[in-house]
Amino acid sequence: MNGSAPGRRRARAACAGLLALAASALAACAPSTSGEAGGASPLPSASVEDAASFKLDDLIAAAKKEGSVLAYDGSGDVKDVAEAFAKKYGIKAEGVKSKAAATAEKMTRESQAKNVTIDVNLFEDGPMLVGQLLPQRIVRTWIPPDLAPDIAEGDRNPLMMLMKAYVFVYNPKLSPNGCPVKNLWELTDPAWKGKVLLQDPLGKEVFTQWFTQLADHGTDKLTAAYDALGKGKLQLSEKDPAHEWVKRFAKNSPVLTTEDEDVATGVAAPNQTKQTLGLMSIAKFRDVEQKGFHMKVCEGLAPWTGFAYPKYATIATGSKHPNAAKLFVHFVLEKEGFALESGSGGVSGNKKVGKSPNNPPGLADWDNQLFRFVPGTMTDDFRERQDIKDFWRVNHR
Amino acid sequence: MAVAAPARPVSRGRRVLYRARVLLREPTVLLGVVLCLALLYLVIAPLVSVFSDAGRVQYGDEARSGRHTGDWTGYYLWRVFRSPVSRLLFWEPLLHTLVVSAGVIVFALAVGGSMAWLVTRTNVPGRKFLAAALVVPYMLPSWTFALAWLTLFKNERSGGQVGYLQGAGIATPDWLAYGPFPIIVTLGLHYYPFVLLLFGNALRRIDAQLEDSARILGAGGRTVLRRITLPLMLPALSSAVLLVLGRVLGTFGTPYILGLPSDYNVLSTSLYHAIRDRSTGVASVLAGVIVLVGVLVVVVDTRLVREQRRFVTVGGKGAMDRRADLRRWRWPAFAVGMAVFLVSVAAPVLTLLLSTVTKTPGVFRADNFTLTFWIGEDIPGAVGFPHGVLRGSDLYEAAWNSLRIVGIAALVCGFVGLLIGYVVVRGDGGRVSGFLRQVSFLPYLVPGIAFAAACLSLFAVRRGPVPALYGTVTLLVLVLVVTHLPYSSRSGIAAMMQLGREPEEAAQVAGARWPVRMFRIIVPIQKGALVTGVVLPLVSGLKELSIVIMLTTSGTQLLTTLSIGLVDYGYTQLANAVVLVIALLSFTLTYLAQRLTRSSLASGIGG
């Protein structure tokens, strides 16, 4: 073991050389861990198959042959949808709740491994869809030809299954005279410092998309709302009123959580004693019944009480059950599937199905009470995502 | 020439044969090479793929970096180290990481070290109980400490239910509820059992005669401690520091939960954000830095251990083990032990237990208590899990899956770990031995999420003779083995370092071949280390979440995924009940291992 010094040195050098070689060889063949695609490809077009040759019965028969389908969704409702689907068609169906980013990661991996298990992706992160999953051909859009006439042109690529909403919610037990806030800009006042609850925007892409959409399409109303405060003209220190609001809001120490559930509990649990305001999904209104929460949508908040965001339905490109997946997409676009996904309100992408009757208390008029995402600028949302996150990061106190 | 020629091949053949025989009799080298190749493939390859991502343009970043996907770029390095957000992405988290790591190490060493001494070297009452009970914190998933802490101390800076203290009208200051202080305490409470186990093992193996000899030669108590005991403990000490540090560097659950309300980021949470955002480039840089910090520590550790050479504490000679008499300090010492037990085990477990039997957590009225979440036949309105956890088959299936998958991984781990220990120590400072020692520990320094991601992209696709493993249990077992190998290789190395060659040489003289020596001499002597090498990965694997979430397909539900799924649906009570089941399972398994082999974690410490 005690070789002579020069011998050992030579051996060591050889060893180091070999290691370096091995490392560089490995580096050369190491795959990227995020996916391999050459350049940013444009969004593939989505066209409707020939409606005349499409027969739903044929699709059902083909789907039954495939035997099963697995759907991922950001909302837990998918479990019920899958159950109802299985009951209706006799096809084994499973629904899994999973956060958008995790789903995207998993589907990318599966597609690389050519071992696709997730067949249907019900996805709320439109920018990710348009910016990555669709152009990388990990998922594709299929529009049910028989329903196509009732699906608006702008909602087809990607295919919107329904629209849900995030709303500001207060505790009516603690302020029985209605929502304590009348204007979004009030949330940037010292009076509301540390009293607004929401999920951490860095982990919730719908929020960052809301911010960028506000900057693109909501500045007029935001400015008007500030004027209505009677504090004079809005002094901008950022490039537009939306960024200004986001900055002031972030600096006002909003309380961040990891789940909507914590927002709902913090605002509305029976044993809460302090009035706070929470930004949460309308889906959380199921807690009113289940857990005795006191919550109501902040009606009359100017310019909006919240925002409506779309959820899209796509099919994995490499799905082993393409027909069952199509049938599942068909199912969620019909009344039955929609009803299960919209227990506390929503608007279907299928105009024939329309709005859900179960709106939460305080939210009656989706068109005027809510800021609505414009689907055409999702590529911009995707591009600006990192910047808006950095913007939030720098400003949050 | 003509005569000599035919003779030559014969002699060469003989020489080869002789060499082969020697190799087989002392197959350390052969074994070492095989292990090295395996680790090169399973550890180094995924790491290289992570690092190469740090320098290459990822999909979607073409515009920012001004290059095509896959080109080499310094953009991610710039973003992490120099850009306007670098302070928030990297520099602050780095500083916080250093503070938290130092804090946790000091905390864990102080608590774990003193407890190890108490249960192995003193006559404190209830030693056996303490020895078993003080390891329990390690069996709870680390995030439960954070949740329990929040349940007790949180104030209005975070959402969810009001904290118990807040509910009782006591305002908790922010520094107590969030940020470095609670992170250090909760992580310290979770990881001190590492120190306890390793110190306990080492303390028990030290021959008390060595200390006696020093004393006979006139050394005072302090000199004995400084010149005899501490140097003998050094391998265990450096192992303990490394194990704690590695985990602290990579854990994101606790710092995330306790740091979010006050924007306190450490490197692991920064990495978690990057992975969650799917910004692979930044994530790779951060993962690289974390590994680098870890490697630096390993280098220091190697230096330390090399300088101290090795101390054989189990030789062929007789050994003595004696306990200090605490006299009138016996009961106070017991009280201290119990206090540690209460804070680190009883408090979190009770907090969790209380939450599982209340309808609204934190409200203590008679009508608020219920057993529905355990045994209820029907929980109204619960999506997907409409009954108590003990009903239906979900819990049992998940428990079986956990046991099966993690069990296999742990067994493989334990045995490979001992083999690595054998090769490293018998290889006697050779390159193979050094390589094995370092590389078998590397996965420990790589945060689990980063490693799982790398393994996925490497082994998910068919490569040469290795089939595509995505979605198979094999891949999960493989990754679990690799990520938990550090535990068993550490314990294997530490144990083998203390085992002299004499017992084996005696057997060799008596004509025993290598397999016989391995199974009749090494394994029985190292039974304690082997059990530790199996149980540690087992317990840690049962709680494993991030890797499991990434690698399981929806068909295979494990206990942790079941629990986190329930959290996702907002059923805190049900989720906490599952966590308690995990803890109970870990504890039962450890206890059984102890009873069946009559030497294990606890026996490694006391008894």
Interface residues (C-beta under 8 A of the other chain):
Chain A: M1 A11 C15 A22 A23 L26 A27 A30 P31 S32 T33 S34 G35 E36 A37 G38 G39 A40 L70 G76 D77 K79 D80 E94 V96 K97 A101 A102 A104 E105 K106 R109 E110 Q112 A113 K114 N115 T117 M128 G131 Q132 Q136 G194 K195 L197 D200 L202 G203 V255 L256 T257 T258 E259 E261 D262 V263 T265 G266 V267 A269 P270 N271 Q272 T273 K274 T276 G278 R286 D287 E289 Q290 K291 G292 F382 R383 Q386 K389 D390 R393 V394 H396 R397
Chain B: L40 I44 A45 V48 S49 V50 F51 S52 D53 R56 Q58 Y59 G60 E62 A63 R64 H68 T69 G70 P84 V85 L88 E156 R157 S158 G159 G160 Q161 V162 G167 Y256 I257 L260 P261 D263 H273 R276 D277 R278 S279 T280 S284 T360 G362 V363 P380 G381 A382 V383 G384 D428 G429 G430 R431 A453 A454 L456 S457 L458 A460 V461 A468 Y470 G471 I549 M550 T553 S554 G565 V567 D568 Y569 G570
